[in-house]
Amino acid sequence: MPKLKITDPKIYHLIHAEERRQKNTLGMIASENYVSLAVREANGSVLNNKYSEGYPKMRYYQGNNIIDKIEQEAINRACKLFKAEHANVQPFSGALANMASFEALLKDGDRVLSMELTQGGHLTHGSKVNFSGKRYDFYFYSVDQKSGLIDYKNVEALAKKIKPKLILAGTTSYPRKIDFCCFSRIAKSVQSYFMADIAHIAGLIIAGLHPNPAPYADIVTFTTHKTLRGPRGAVILCKKKHAQAIDRAIFPALQAGPLEHIIAAKAVCFKEANTQQFKKYQAQIVKNAKALERALKRFNFKLVTDGTDLHMLVINLAESLCVKEAFQSNQSSLTGAQAAIKLEEFGIVCNKNTVPFDQLSPMVTSGIRLGTPTLTTRGMREAQMKQIAKWIFEILVQEINQKRKDEIKKEILNLCKKFMFKD
């Protein structure tokens, strides 16, 4: 069989260029990670060749006896990890998992209460440019302006006022633990469904480092490619009473043939997650985030919620004393977009991010989000987080000459080579 290098040299070389980019930069995007070789093998397997519309033992096509066993194993493993009553492992993405959950429980125009998008909520949690905001009537709870923490009294007051059909707990840039028990109590008090989106924290939950929402929520959605270190895809967990509605929302309502090669890769990552090694790895992710927090604070960076409990943290550049001092003589300050671009020039890859009550648009932002999963996968520890914080300070705040710029780039590249990810 012809190899990719022969069949399509251009794409072959671009793939290898991307591989070099990943190896030679510090990936600090909190929603990214490196998968194991076993996950990659399943992802690229012959399962890609099979059409499997439907569910195990209920397929439209013949020839799915083996496929059924693989998908059922993925379902069983997901339920075991989260102590869930039912799992659907077919969603192509987190967005589709959320869409299916809404499809199963809501009618067009129903009220939903979710987190304010600029304060940590997700695009699929009610953005006006997204299907969620177009089809449903979203209201938003907020964080406390001083602490940056979710204001549960505000959540309860809004719930009693608007009587939503569904209350959604889930974030993309909130660096603290979420009280799912409290959300469940509030939802029950107003006879609402309760849904949790744990895309970012699924791995931490499996390791016992964050409360598990499965006992409390009607529906739980999560992606498999973040802290979980799986393939790009998603899963829906739910109570048995919602199982049929969820399954029908995925197929035939929203998706057709499932990606069985991805489902097999999900099954592999679930097995990897059910080990002590995985739990130690998740604990190190948090230790690294806390070490990064301490180091950044020493350089007088202002952190949203004053730190983190999880795998990520958000720097509020507009409120950081070191940034204010560096730009005090200028008309402009440093935006999140500018900071992310500047850091990438040196080999540190993160993303711009809004901060609570941000005065700038989501395309500009006053903050940046930093994550530690990928760095931890590469084997980095607290000492490396301290060094990375120093580089961030130098790059964003200090005036450095060309010689020092070249030195920092070389230092970062040397660190990447020292902690080269191995399959």
C-alpha angles and dihedrals in degrees: 000000000000115000124232090249089061099034097048113005093175095058090039092057093043091053091051090046089056090048089055091048091054092047095046100046134061105248108211101160102128094216095056135079143158118257125217123258089251091058091047091050092053090044091055097039133121088266084088086075098062129091111211112170110178131020136297109306089002104077130146092215131055125238097057102118093111093037089055091056092050094049093045090052090053090050093049093048093049092051091048094050094052099027088239128163096221138009134194110198098180104088111120092210145359090260091057091045089055092044091052091048091054090044090054098049108024143058124215110283096022116143121253128185115209141151119291105264097226090052097055107299123129132251090247091053095081111308111162090228091053131077089250095060092042098050102035137045105246127195123184136222120208143216125248108273094224103040100027089225124133108272101224092184088057089050091052094045092050092046092054091046101047100027096215122205089224136021116206126203116189140106145190101205108020106118099198136080118271121228100227092173090060092048090051092051091050092048092051091048091061096032094247131146114251121219128180124200106201098170094135101038105040093109092048091051093052089052092051093247095119131031115268114238095198095093091052108033130078088214134015123190129188142164119235100215103070124063088344091067094219136128123293105280144082146245135213120212121190148158114276091250089065097041097098094045092049094047092049091048090057095040126050097358103057111002137036123191111019121228098249094180088058091045089054089051088051089053090052093050090048089056091048089050092055093071138091089238090061092050091052089049092052090048089053090051088059093043089053092049091051091048090051089049093054093047095048091049090055088059089051098251113156112231125203108251085008092273143335146285093189144043098295144048134191124221115214099212094183091060099036111116093211091054093046091052093047094050100033093110093048129083091226133049132207118286127202091248092053092046094050092050092047093050092048090056087064096042103265110122118199135131138253112250139186118244125213111290090005115187092204129074123261089253091057107023133174095244150047128220120223126192133189105201098095094043089050091049087057090056100257120151141188095296091058091049089056091052093047091052089054091052091049090053093048095046097045103032115020128074104238130179126233093264092057091044090056090046093053092049090051092046091052092048091050090052090051091051092047091053099038111168111245122198 
